[in-house]
Every structure is written in C-alpha cells, then in structure tokens.
Amino acid sequence: MENMYKIQKLTVVGGGSTYTPELLSGFIEHREKLAVDRISLFDINRERLETVGGLVSRMLQRAELDTRLELTQNRTGALEGADFIVSQIRVGLMPARILDERIPFSHGVLGQETVGAGGLFNAFRTIPVSLEIAREAARYAPDAWYLNFTNPSGIITEALLNHSELKRVAGLCNVPINAQRAVAELLNVPSQKVWLDWIGLNHLGWIRGIYVDGRDRLPEVIERLSQQLSDEASERFPFESRLLHDLGLLPTYYLRYYYATQNAISEVQKAGKTRGEVVLDIERDLLGRYADPNQVIKPEELKQRGGAYYSEAAIRLILSLLSDRRDVQILITRNNGAIQGLPDHVSVEVPSIVGAHGISPLSCGKPPAQVKHLLESVKASESLAVEAGVSGSRRKAVMALVANPLVPGFELAERLTDELLEAHRRYLPQFFSSEE
Ligand code: G6P
C-alpha cells in the first residue's frame, strides 16, 4: 500500500472562485494518498464564499471525508497555521478583466487577461494585494508553501519571489499538464510516460523535445499536428503547420497571441464578445448551479473554463513536496541560471525537480536562437511590470508596455497606460499616490 500524506491545514485565498470545486475534486480524487484535516476558504465576497462553500461542503459530505471546512472573511485567521496556501484571486473580478481586454482592442491591439497590455494591468492591480497576502502569510504561516495560481502567474510569482518574505513559493499553471496530456493522447501513450523538454516563461512556453521511452518524438508530433489528426491536440496547439516546421519546436497555446496576433484579434471582433464577456455568462450559470442544494459534485459546465483540471497540477506538486518524490514538473520558479542569458532572480517556467528540499529548476542552457528575442522581450516587460506594480511609477508602467511585443510603439503605450490607469483607478492606489 502506498504511503498516506497528511495536510493539517490548507488555505485557499480567493476561495469564492468558481474554480474552487475543481481544486476540491482533486483532493477528493486523491483521498487514498492525501488527507486534509482542515480547509479554510477565504474570500472578500461573502455571497460567493457562501455559494461556492455550500457546494464544497456537499462535495465533501458526499465523499464521506471528515475534512473540516471553514468559510471565512478573516484573512489572518485563514492563513494562520496553514501548511499550504493556494492563491487564486482576481482583483476587480470579470468586469476588470473585460476592461483589460476591451481597451486595447479599441486601439486595434490585442486585449487579453495575461498577455500584452491587459496582462500587465492585471499584474499592476494584483501585485499589491498579493504582496499584502504574502506579508501576512509570512507572519502567520512562516513554513507554509505558497502556491500561486493567481494570474498573470509568471509576473505575480516574480513579485512574490523578490518582494516578500515568503520562503516557499511556487507558481503554477495548467498549461504544461494539459500539453502533456494532449501530446500523450496524440501519441497514444500514458501521460506519465511523456517527458517534455520545455523552456520559457509562464504562458510563453516552447517544447524542444518530447521523450517517450528515451526517444524524441517531437518530429512525429509536429508532423501529426500538421495533419490535424487529433481535436484535443490541435485545440491545444493551434498553429500553422509551416510555423511548426520552421520553428522546429512546439509552441504552446498562449504563443498564438504572438505568432497569430491578428487572428486572435479578428476572432474576438467576429464573435463580438471578449473571453471575459463569455466567462461572465459561464460564471453566472455556474454560480446558479453551485447554489442548487441538489448539486453535490463539480458540474460538467466547469469544463468550459480554461482552468479545468488545474487541481492535478496542484496535487502533483503537493504530493512531491510531502513525499520527497524528486520527480520533474514544469513549474514557475526562480531562474537561478536555468535559462542562460536571463537574470537569476526572474521567474521562468521550466522543468524542475520537486522534493522535500523544495523546487530546483533543471538547467535549460541557451534558448534556441529563433525564440530568444521574444523570450527576452517578454521577460523584460514582466520584470518592468513588477517594478511598476510595486512602486506605482507611471513611467515604469509605460516602459513595461513599450518593452512588450504586443504593444506597438511608445505613443500607443502611453495612451493605453493612461486609459487603463484611469479605468482601473480604484484598484491602483499605488499609481495615484506616487510622485512620478
Ligand atoms: C488557462 C490558463 C489560465 C487562465 C485560464 C483562462 O487555464 O492557464 O492561466 O486563467 O486558462 O480561462 P478562462 O475560462 O478564464 O478564459
């Protein structure tokens, strides 16, 4: 029989998120390996907390788990004594995301929640709140692992790594695990057998090799994706076959915003709705279902959200930390020399060894020449965004936009900065009290 691992207290910041039942279903599924004594869901929105908490409580009851569930609006109380803290907040909720999308679109450039100008403004709103949570976490749960799902995950993780007292931080995303699953399905092998040689940043990842039983099957995957043999895989890797062949690498999903920017813009124009506007409807429907006392499992409709299955990434990480598994997972962590040419202190998304010691990124060497410039520009923009978000300097915010490949030119960077600053004014106090 396998060992059983125990968590005394798990805290979810942003517990009222419609994703919380996804996380909980992961714990229920892995009950034979992982027991949680107490789960504390914290949220500033009481109504959401009660609705989501209601479903979670029914899920636990149905699973006959004796995990104690606590719904709270007291943040320090929620954090105190936690072994694991999962952060999944969205400052300003969907209406703020929609502005991040709509305002850039109104200037003919891409609007998205994690990349381009929208992603940067999402970071500006989220950095101060994340750092405040981190300050309390470091004080009330100094030994806890802080798992950041909060978007834009690469930028927020970099802020936490460099501007907080937290000792144990990991940035997480479901893109790597979904890519692994899609590739496994395409090759018709179990997903544990697939080893992805991955290099990049969060939402900017390239696959340099796909190893199955020691053999690199990347060329075959590129060939098959070019013929669009699998729906799941072509959805995850929506790229022109010429691009795949010329790059000789497999770009992951979010790279479509850089390699096919105009397509992404046209899609939204054609649909007449941004993704945030679509998600607003999905969330309304989900919350209605969560409120139904007969609903006792996560509803199927949750699959319409991009974060479906993210619990797998969280549980895999938690189990490796607890069991000293020393396996390799693709995580967002401090570079520490993993990608040559990038500073040590920045966040990167790379294969890392995970065990009781923590997270050690594997050496990736130099980025391939054909992606180096994009990788470095996006990283420069992200690091400037951390500085801007922390300091509240408009000048640094403009520089973060200028450095971003999805914002063409200084003039537009200034215009977008001023418009987005004004639109999000109530969530950006640091920019309105600063001297600059
Ligand atoms: C994926 C990404 C997440 C992102 C989500 C968006 O899971 O990895 O970072 O938040 O998709 O999904 P949504 O349903 O909100 O568009």
Boltz pocket constraint, residues with backbone or C-beta under 6 A from the ligand:
constraints:
  - pocket:
      binder: B
      contacts: [[A, 114], [A, 149], [A, 151], [A, 173], [A, 174], [A, 175], [A, 275], [A, 279], [A, 304], [A, 305], [A, 306], [A, 307], [A, 308]]
      max_distance: 6.0
